[in-house]
Amino acid sequence: MVVEAFLVTAVSCPYIFAIGNITSVRFPMAMDPDRMARGASSRSKSALLMLFFPVAFLPIGLAYGARYVFKSDLVFFAMLLLAGIIGAIVYWVGMDSAVNLSISRREEMIATLSRTDGPLSTAG
């Protein structure tokens, strides 16, 4: 069970990282370290991000579904391996997309991140 938990976590991480990379470039949010404990700067963007989590965990759900249908741990681990390979591809494509997007939108990102009091603030 412990090995399974580590494998499931390792397989789901590339999907979550890819979503995080793309959304952090697509929807940059200025964060004030002094106000971090009081809540997120934009709850609507955080809620939108939460909608992507079921998509990130879909390959894991399919692996568990295959285990249930075929009643075989071998099928489960094979599906988990396939989900891991696809996750690595998704992460690679997502990282490349985020880098290209950040290059094309760098001025807009800097302007967005410098609007509030924070590490990149221009107000002072």
LOMITI-118569 format. One record per atom (N, C-alpha, C): atom name; x, y, z; residue in one letter; residue number from 1. Coordinates in Angstrom, 1 decimal. Example, Ala and Ser with C-alpha at 12.3 -4.5 7.8 and 13.67 -1.06 7.14 Angstrom:
<roses>
(rose N; (13.2; -5.7; 7.8); A; 1)
(rose CA; (12.3; -4.5; 7.8); A; 1)
(rose C; (13.2; -3.3; 7.8); A; 1)
(rose N; (12.8; -2.2; 7.1); S; 2)
(rose CA; (13.7; -1.1; 7.1); S; 2)
(rose C; (12.9; 0.0; 7.9); S; 2)
</roses>
This chain:
<roses>
(rose N; (0.8; -1.2; 0.0); M; 1)
(rose CA; (0.0; 0.0; 0.0); M; 1)
(rose C; (0.9; 1.3; 0.0); M; 1)
(rose N; (2.0; 1.2; 0.7); V; 2)
(rose CA; (2.9; 2.4; 0.8); V; 2)
(rose C; (3.5; 2.7; -0.6); V; 2)
(rose N; (3.9; 1.6; -1.3); V; 3)
(rose CA; (4.5; 1.7; -2.6); V; 3)
(rose C; (3.5; 2.2; -3.6); V; 3)
(rose N; (2.3; 1.7; -3.5); E; 4)
(rose CA; (1.2; 2.2; -4.3); E; 4)
(rose C; (0.9; 3.7; -4.1); E; 4)
(rose N; (0.9; 4.1; -2.9); A; 5)
(rose CA; (0.7; 5.5; -2.6); A; 5)
(rose C; (1.8; 6.4; -3.2); A; 5)
(rose N; (3.0; 6.0; -3.1); F; 6)
(rose CA; (4.1; 6.8; -3.6); F; 6)
(rose C; (4.0; 6.8; -5.2); F; 6)
(rose N; (3.7; 5.7; -5.8); L; 7)
(rose CA; (3.5; 5.6; -7.2); L; 7)
(rose C; (2.4; 6.5; -7.7); L; 7)
(rose N; (1.3; 6.4; -7.1); V; 8)
(rose CA; (0.1; 7.3; -7.5); V; 8)
(rose C; (0.5; 8.7; -7.3); V; 8)
(rose N; (1.2; 9.1; -6.3); T; 9)
(rose CA; (1.6; 10.5; -6.1); T; 9)
(rose C; (2.6; 10.9; -7.2); T; 9)
(rose N; (3.5; 10.1; -7.5); A; 10)
(rose CA; (4.5; 10.4; -8.5); A; 10)
(rose C; (3.9; 10.5; -9.9); A; 10)
(rose N; (2.9; 9.7; -10.2); V; 11)
(rose CA; (2.2; 9.8; -11.5); V; 11)
(rose C; (1.4; 11.0; -11.6); V; 11)
(rose N; (0.7; 11.4; -10.5); S; 12)
(rose CA; (-0.2; 12.6; -10.5); S; 12)
(rose C; (0.6; 13.9; -10.5); S; 12)
(rose N; (1.8; 13.9; -10.0); C; 13)
(rose CA; (2.6; 15.2; -9.9); C; 13)
(rose C; (2.9; 15.9; -11.3); C; 13)
(rose N; (3.3; 15.1; -12.3); P; 14)
(rose CA; (3.5; 15.8; -13.6); P; 14)
(rose C; (2.3; 16.5; -14.2); P; 14)
(rose N; (1.1; 15.9; -14.0); Y; 15)
(rose CA; (-0.1; 16.6; -14.5); Y; 15)
(rose C; (-0.4; 17.9; -13.7); Y; 15)
(rose N; (-0.2; 17.8; -12.4); I; 16)
(rose CA; (-0.4; 19.0; -11.6); I; 16)
(rose C; (0.6; 20.1; -11.8); I; 16)
(rose N; (1.9; 19.7; -12.0); F; 17)
(rose CA; (2.9; 20.6; -12.3); F; 17)
(rose C; (2.7; 21.3; -13.7); F; 17)
(rose N; (2.2; 20.5; -14.7); A; 18)
(rose CA; (1.9; 21.1; -16.0); A; 18)
(rose C; (0.8; 22.1; -15.9); A; 18)
(rose N; (-0.3; 21.8; -15.2); I; 19)
(rose CA; (-1.4; 22.7; -15.0); I; 19)
(rose C; (-0.9; 24.0; -14.2); I; 19)
(rose N; (-0.1; 23.8; -13.2); G; 20)
(rose CA; (0.4; 24.9; -12.5); G; 20)
(rose C; (1.3; 25.8; -13.3); G; 20)
(rose N; (2.2; 25.2; -14.1); N; 21)
(rose CA; (3.1; 26.0; -15.0); N; 21)
(rose C; (2.3; 26.9; -16.0); N; 21)
(rose N; (1.3; 26.3; -16.6); I; 22)
(rose CA; (0.5; 27.0; -17.6); I; 22)
(rose C; (-0.3; 28.0; -17.0); I; 22)
(rose N; (-1.0; 27.7; -15.9); T; 23)
(rose CA; (-1.9; 28.7; -15.3); T; 23)
(rose C; (-1.1; 29.9; -14.6); T; 23)
(rose N; (0.1; 29.6; -14.1); S; 24)
(rose CA; (0.9; 30.7; -13.5); S; 24)
(rose C; (1.4; 31.7; -14.6); S; 24)
(rose N; (1.5; 31.2; -15.8); V; 25)
(rose CA; (1.9; 32.1; -16.9); V; 25)
(rose C; (0.6; 32.8; -17.5); V; 25)
(rose N; (-0.4; 32.0; -17.7); R; 26)
(rose CA; (-1.6; 32.5; -18.3); R; 26)
(rose C; (-2.3; 33.5; -17.4); R; 26)
(rose N; (-2.4; 33.2; -16.1); F; 27)
(rose CA; (-3.1; 34.0; -15.1); F; 27)
(rose C; (-2.1; 34.4; -14.0); F; 27)
(rose N; (-1.2; 35.3; -14.2); P; 28)
(rose CA; (-0.2; 35.7; -13.2); P; 28)
(rose C; (-0.9; 36.4; -12.1); P; 28)
(rose N; (-0.6; 36.2; -10.8); M; 29)
(rose CA; (-1.2; 36.8; -9.7); M; 29)
(rose C; (-0.1; 37.4; -8.8); M; 29)
(rose N; (-0.2; 38.7; -8.5); A; 30)
(rose CA; (0.8; 39.3; -7.6); A; 30)
(rose C; (0.4; 38.8; -6.2); A; 30)
(rose N; (1.4; 38.4; -5.4); M; 31)
(rose CA; (1.2; 37.9; -4.1); M; 31)
(rose C; (2.0; 38.8; -3.1); M; 31)
(rose N; (1.3; 39.3; -2.1); D; 32)
(rose CA; (2.0; 40.1; -1.1); D; 32)
(rose C; (2.3; 39.1; 0.1); D; 32)
(rose N; (3.6; 38.9; 0.4); P; 33)
(rose CA; (3.9; 38.0; 1.5); P; 33)
(rose C; (3.3; 38.4; 2.8); P; 33)
(rose N; (3.1; 39.6; 3.1); D; 34)
(rose CA; (2.5; 40.0; 4.3); D; 34)
(rose C; (1.0; 39.7; 4.4); D; 34)
(rose N; (0.3; 39.5; 3.3); R; 35)
(rose CA; (-1.1; 39.2; 3.3); R; 35)
(rose C; (-1.4; 37.7; 2.9); R; 35)
(rose N; (-0.4; 36.9; 2.8); M; 36)
(rose CA; (-0.6; 35.5; 2.3); M; 36)
(rose C; (-1.5; 34.7; 3.3); M; 36)
(rose N; (-1.3; 35.0; 4.6); A; 37)
(rose CA; (-2.1; 34.2; 5.6); A; 37)
(rose C; (-3.6; 34.6; 5.6); A; 37)
(rose N; (-3.9; 35.8; 5.0); R; 38)
(rose CA; (-5.3; 36.3; 5.0); R; 38)
(rose C; (-6.1; 35.8; 3.9); R; 38)
(rose N; (-5.5; 35.2; 2.9); G; 39)
(rose CA; (-6.3; 34.6; 1.8); G; 39)
(rose C; (-5.6; 34.9; 0.4); G; 39)
(rose N; (-6.2; 34.3; -0.6); A; 40)
(rose CA; (-5.7; 34.5; -1.9); A; 40)
(rose C; (-6.0; 35.8; -2.5); A; 40)
(rose N; (-5.2; 36.3; -3.4); S; 41)
(rose CA; (-5.4; 37.6; -4.0); S; 41)
(rose C; (-6.6; 37.6; -5.0); S; 41)
(rose N; (-6.9; 36.5; -5.6); S; 42)
(rose CA; (-8.0; 36.4; -6.5); S; 42)
(rose C; (-8.6; 35.0; -6.3); S; 42)
(rose N; (-9.7; 35.0; -5.7); R; 43)
(rose CA; (-10.4; 33.7; -5.4); R; 43)
(rose C; (-11.0; 33.1; -6.7); R; 43)
(rose N; (-11.4; 33.9; -7.6); S; 44)
(rose CA; (-12.0; 33.4; -8.9); S; 44)
(rose C; (-10.9; 32.6; -9.7); S; 44)
(rose N; (-9.7; 33.1; -9.7); K; 45)
(rose CA; (-8.6; 32.3; -10.4); K; 45)
(rose C; (-8.3; 31.1; -9.6); K; 45)
(rose N; (-8.3; 31.1; -8.3); S; 46)
(rose CA; (-8.1; 29.9; -7.5); S; 46)
(rose C; (-9.2; 28.9; -7.7); S; 46)
(rose N; (-10.4; 29.3; -7.8); A; 47)
(rose CA; (-11.5; 28.4; -8.1); A; 47)
(rose C; (-11.4; 27.8; -9.4); A; 47)
(rose N; (-11.0; 28.6; -10.4); L; 48)
(rose CA; (-10.8; 28.1; -11.8); L; 48)
(rose C; (-9.7; 27.0; -11.8); L; 48)
(rose N; (-8.6; 27.2; -11.0); L; 49)
(rose CA; (-7.6; 26.2; -10.9); L; 49)
(rose C; (-8.1; 24.9; -10.3); L; 49)
(rose N; (-9.0; 25.0; -9.3); M; 50)
(rose CA; (-9.5; 23.8; -8.7); M; 50)
(rose C; (-10.3; 23.0; -9.7); M; 50)
(rose N; (-10.9; 23.6; -10.7); L; 51)
(rose CA; (-11.6; 22.8; -11.7); L; 51)
(rose C; (-10.7; 21.9; -12.5); L; 51)
(rose N; (-9.4; 22.2; -12.6); F; 52)
(rose CA; (-8.5; 21.4; -13.4); F; 52)
(rose C; (-8.0; 20.2; -12.7); F; 52)
(rose N; (-8.2; 20.1; -11.3); F; 53)
(rose CA; (-7.7; 19.0; -10.6); F; 53)
(rose C; (-8.3; 17.7; -10.9); F; 53)
(rose N; (-9.7; 17.6; -11.2); P; 54)
(rose CA; (-10.2; 16.3; -11.6); P; 54)
(rose C; (-9.6; 15.8; -12.9); P; 54)
(rose N; (-9.3; 16.8; -13.8); V; 55)
(rose CA; (-8.6; 16.4; -15.1); V; 55)
(rose C; (-7.3; 15.8; -14.8); V; 55)
(rose N; (-6.6; 16.4; -13.8); A; 56)
(rose CA; (-5.2; 15.9; -13.5); A; 56)
(rose C; (-5.3; 14.5; -12.9); A; 56)
(rose N; (-6.3; 14.2; -12.1); F; 57)
(rose CA; (-6.4; 12.9; -11.5); F; 57)
(rose C; (-7.2; 11.9; -12.3); F; 57)
(rose N; (-7.6; 12.2; -13.5); L; 58)
(rose CA; (-8.4; 11.3; -14.3); L; 58)
(rose C; (-7.6; 10.0; -14.7); L; 58)
(rose N; (-6.3; 10.1; -15.0); P; 59)
(rose CA; (-5.5; 8.9; -15.3); P; 59)
(rose C; (-5.4; 8.0; -14.1); P; 59)
(rose N; (-5.3; 8.5; -12.9); I; 60)
(rose CA; (-5.2; 7.7; -11.7); I; 60)
(rose C; (-6.5; 7.0; -11.5); I; 60)
(rose N; (-7.6; 7.7; -11.7); G; 61)
(rose CA; (-9.0; 7.1; -11.6); G; 61)
(rose C; (-9.2; 6.0; -12.6); G; 61)
(rose N; (-8.6; 6.2; -13.8); L; 62)
(rose CA; (-8.7; 5.1; -14.8); L; 62)
(rose C; (-7.9; 3.9; -14.4); L; 62)
(rose N; (-6.8; 4.1; -13.8); A; 63)
(rose CA; (-6.0; 3.0; -13.4); A; 63)
(rose C; (-6.7; 2.2; -12.3); A; 63)
(rose N; (-7.3; 2.9; -11.4); Y; 64)
(rose CA; (-8.1; 2.2; -10.3); Y; 64)
(rose C; (-9.4; 1.5; -10.9); Y; 64)
(rose N; (-10.0; 2.2; -11.9); G; 65)
(rose CA; (-11.1; 1.5; -12.6); G; 65)
(rose C; (-10.7; 0.3; -13.3); G; 65)
(rose N; (-9.5; 0.3; -13.9); A; 66)
(rose CA; (-9.0; -0.9; -14.6); A; 66)
(rose C; (-8.7; -2.0; -13.6); A; 66)
(rose N; (-8.2; -1.7; -12.4); R; 67)
(rose CA; (-8.0; -2.7; -11.3); R; 67)
(rose C; (-9.4; -3.3; -10.9); R; 67)
(rose N; (-10.4; -2.4; -10.8); Y; 68)
(rose CA; (-11.7; -2.9; -10.4); Y; 68)
(rose C; (-12.3; -3.8; -11.4); Y; 68)
(rose N; (-12.2; -3.4; -12.7); V; 69)
(rose CA; (-12.8; -4.2; -13.8); V; 69)
(rose C; (-12.1; -5.5; -14.0); V; 69)
(rose N; (-10.8; -5.5; -14.1); F; 70)
(rose CA; (-10.0; -6.7; -14.4); F; 70)
(rose C; (-9.6; -7.5; -13.1); F; 70)
(rose N; (-9.8; -6.9; -11.9); K; 71)
(rose CA; (-9.4; -7.5; -10.7); K; 71)
(rose C; (-8.0; -8.0; -10.7); K; 71)
(rose N; (-7.1; -7.1; -11.2); S; 72)
(rose CA; (-5.7; -7.5; -11.3); S; 72)
(rose C; (-4.8; -6.3; -10.9); S; 72)
(rose N; (-3.8; -6.5; -10.0); D; 73)
(rose CA; (-2.9; -5.5; -9.7); D; 73)
(rose C; (-1.9; -5.3; -10.9); D; 73)
(rose N; (-1.6; -6.3; -11.6); L; 74)
(rose CA; (-0.7; -6.1; -12.8); L; 74)
(rose C; (-1.3; -5.1; -13.8); L; 74)
(rose N; (-2.6; -5.2; -14.0); V; 75)
(rose CA; (-3.3; -4.3; -14.9); V; 75)
(rose C; (-3.2; -2.9; -14.3); V; 75)
(rose N; (-3.4; -2.8; -13.0); F; 76)
(rose CA; (-3.4; -1.5; -12.4); F; 76)
(rose C; (-2.0; -0.8; -12.5); F; 76)
(rose N; (-0.9; -1.6; -12.3); F; 77)
(rose CA; (0.4; -1.0; -12.4); F; 77)
(rose C; (0.8; -0.7; -13.9); F; 77)
(rose N; (0.2; -1.5; -14.8); A; 78)
(rose CA; (0.5; -1.2; -16.2); A; 78)
(rose C; (-0.2; 0.1; -16.6); A; 78)
(rose N; (-1.4; 0.3; -16.2); M; 79)
(rose CA; (-2.1; 1.5; -16.4); M; 79)
(rose C; (-1.5; 2.7; -15.7); M; 79)
(rose N; (-0.9; 2.5; -14.6); L; 80)
(rose CA; (-0.2; 3.5; -13.9); L; 80)
(rose C; (1.1; 3.9; -14.6); L; 80)
(rose N; (1.7; 2.9; -15.1); L; 81)
(rose CA; (2.9; 3.1; -16.0); L; 81)
(rose C; (2.6; 3.9; -17.2); L; 81)
(rose N; (1.5; 3.6; -17.9); L; 82)
(rose CA; (1.0; 4.3; -19.0); L; 82)
(rose C; (0.7; 5.7; -18.7); L; 82)
(rose N; (0.0; 5.9; -17.6); A; 83)
(rose CA; (-0.4; 7.2; -17.1); A; 83)
(rose C; (0.9; 8.0; -16.8); A; 83)
(rose N; (1.9; 7.4; -16.2); G; 84)
(rose CA; (3.1; 8.1; -15.9); G; 84)
(rose C; (3.9; 8.6; -17.2); G; 84)
(rose N; (3.9; 7.7; -18.2); I; 85)
(rose CA; (4.5; 8.1; -19.5); I; 85)
(rose C; (3.7; 9.2; -20.1); I; 85)
(rose N; (2.4; 9.1; -20.1); I; 86)
(rose CA; (1.6; 10.2; -20.7); I; 86)
(rose C; (1.8; 11.5; -19.8); I; 86)
(rose N; (1.9; 11.4; -18.5); G; 87)
(rose CA; (2.1; 12.5; -17.7); G; 87)
(rose C; (3.4; 13.2; -17.9); G; 87)
(rose N; (4.5; 12.4; -18.2); A; 88)
(rose CA; (5.8; 13.0; -18.6); A; 88)
(rose C; (5.7; 13.8; -19.9); A; 88)
(rose N; (4.9; 13.3; -20.8); I; 89)
(rose CA; (4.7; 14.0; -22.1); I; 89)
(rose C; (3.9; 15.2; -21.9); I; 89)
(rose N; (2.9; 15.1; -21.1); V; 90)
(rose CA; (2.0; 16.3; -20.8); V; 90)
(rose C; (2.9; 17.4; -20.1); V; 90)
(rose N; (3.7; 17.0; -19.2); Y; 91)
(rose CA; (4.6; 17.9; -18.5); Y; 91)
(rose C; (5.5; 18.6; -19.4); Y; 91)
(rose N; (6.2; 17.8; -20.3); W; 92)
(rose CA; (7.1; 18.4; -21.3); W; 92)
(rose C; (6.4; 19.4; -22.2); W; 92)
(rose N; (5.3; 19.0; -22.7); V; 93)
(rose CA; (4.6; 19.9; -23.6); V; 93)
(rose C; (4.1; 21.1; -22.9); V; 93)
(rose N; (3.6; 20.9; -21.7); G; 94)
(rose CA; (3.1; 22.0; -20.9); G; 94)
(rose C; (4.2; 23.0; -20.5); G; 94)
(rose N; (5.4; 22.5; -20.2); M; 95)
(rose CA; (6.5; 23.3; -19.9); M; 95)
(rose C; (7.0; 24.1; -21.1); M; 95)
(rose N; (7.0; 23.5; -22.2); D; 96)
(rose CA; (7.4; 24.2; -23.5); D; 96)
(rose C; (6.4; 25.3; -23.8); D; 96)
(rose N; (5.1; 24.9; -23.6); S; 97)
(rose CA; (4.1; 25.9; -23.9); S; 97)
(rose C; (4.1; 27.1; -22.9); S; 97)
(rose N; (4.4; 26.8; -21.6); A; 98)
(rose CA; (4.5; 27.9; -20.6); A; 98)
(rose C; (5.7; 28.8; -20.9); A; 98)
(rose N; (6.8; 28.2; -21.3); V; 99)
(rose CA; (8.0; 29.0; -21.6); V; 99)
(rose C; (7.7; 29.9; -22.8); V; 99)
(rose N; (7.1; 29.4; -23.9); N; 100)
(rose CA; (6.8; 30.2; -25.1); N; 100)
(rose C; (5.8; 31.3; -24.7); N; 100)
(rose N; (4.8; 30.9; -23.9); L; 101)
(rose CA; (3.8; 31.9; -23.5); L; 101)
(rose C; (4.4; 33.0; -22.6); L; 101)
(rose N; (5.3; 32.6; -21.8); S; 102)
(rose CA; (6.0; 33.6; -20.9); S; 102)
(rose C; (6.9; 34.6; -21.7); S; 102)
(rose N; (7.5; 34.0; -22.7); I; 103)
(rose CA; (8.3; 34.9; -23.6); I; 103)
(rose C; (7.5; 35.9; -24.3); I; 103)
(rose N; (6.4; 35.4; -24.9); S; 104)
(rose CA; (5.5; 36.3; -25.6); S; 104)
(rose C; (4.7; 37.3; -24.8); S; 104)
(rose N; (4.5; 37.0; -23.5); R; 105)
(rose CA; (3.7; 37.9; -22.6); R; 105)
(rose C; (4.5; 38.5; -21.5); R; 105)
(rose N; (5.8; 38.6; -21.6); R; 106)
(rose CA; (6.6; 39.0; -20.5); R; 106)
(rose C; (6.3; 40.4; -20.0); R; 106)
(rose N; (6.1; 41.3; -20.9); E; 107)
(rose CA; (5.8; 42.7; -20.4); E; 107)
(rose C; (4.5; 42.7; -19.6); E; 107)
(rose N; (3.4; 42.0; -20.2); E; 108)
(rose CA; (2.1; 42.0; -19.5); E; 108)
(rose C; (2.3; 41.3; -18.1); E; 108)
(rose N; (3.1; 40.3; -18.0); M; 109)
(rose CA; (3.2; 39.6; -16.8); M; 109)
(rose C; (3.9; 40.5; -15.7); M; 109)
(rose N; (5.0; 41.1; -16.2); I; 110)
(rose CA; (5.7; 42.0; -15.2); I; 110)
(rose C; (4.8; 43.1; -14.8); I; 110)
(rose N; (4.0; 43.7; -15.7); A; 111)
(rose CA; (3.0; 44.7; -15.3); A; 111)
(rose C; (2.0; 44.2; -14.3); A; 111)
(rose N; (1.5; 43.0; -14.5); T; 112)
(rose CA; (0.5; 42.4; -13.6); T; 112)
(rose C; (1.1; 42.1; -12.2); T; 112)
(rose N; (2.3; 41.6; -12.2); L; 113)
(rose CA; (3.0; 41.3; -10.9); L; 113)
(rose C; (3.5; 42.5; -10.2); L; 113)
(rose N; (3.6; 43.6; -10.8); S; 114)
(rose CA; (4.1; 44.8; -10.1); S; 114)
(rose C; (3.0; 45.7; -9.7); S; 114)
(rose N; (1.7; 45.4; -9.8); R; 115)
(rose CA; (0.6; 46.2; -9.5); R; 115)
(rose C; (0.4; 46.3; -8.0); R; 115)
(rose N; (0.7; 45.3; -7.2); T; 116)
(rose CA; (0.5; 45.4; -5.7); T; 116)
(rose C; (1.8; 45.4; -5.0); T; 116)
(rose N; (1.7; 45.6; -3.7); D; 117)
(rose CA; (2.9; 45.6; -2.9); D; 117)
(rose C; (3.4; 44.1; -2.8); D; 117)
(rose N; (4.6; 43.9; -3.3); G; 118)
(rose CA; (5.1; 42.6; -3.3); G; 118)
(rose C; (6.6; 42.6; -3.7); G; 118)
(rose N; (7.2; 41.5; -4.0); P; 119)
(rose CA; (8.6; 41.5; -4.3); P; 119)
(rose C; (8.9; 42.2; -5.6); P; 119)
(rose N; (8.0; 42.2; -6.6); L; 120)
(rose CA; (8.3; 42.9; -7.9); L; 120)
(rose C; (7.5; 44.3; -8.0); L; 120)
(rose N; (7.1; 44.8; -6.8); S; 121)
(rose CA; (6.3; 46.0; -6.8); S; 121)
(rose C; (7.2; 47.2; -7.3); S; 121)
(rose N; (6.5; 48.1; -8.1); T; 122)
(rose CA; (7.1; 49.3; -8.5); T; 122)
(rose C; (6.7; 50.5; -7.6); T; 122)
(rose N; (5.7; 50.2; -6.8); A; 123)
(rose CA; (5.2; 51.3; -5.9); A; 123)
(rose C; (6.1; 51.3; -4.7); A; 123)
(rose N; (6.3; 52.4; -4.1); G; 124)
(rose CA; (7.1; 52.4; -3.0); G; 124)
(rose C; (7.4; 53.6; -2.4); G; 124)
</roses>
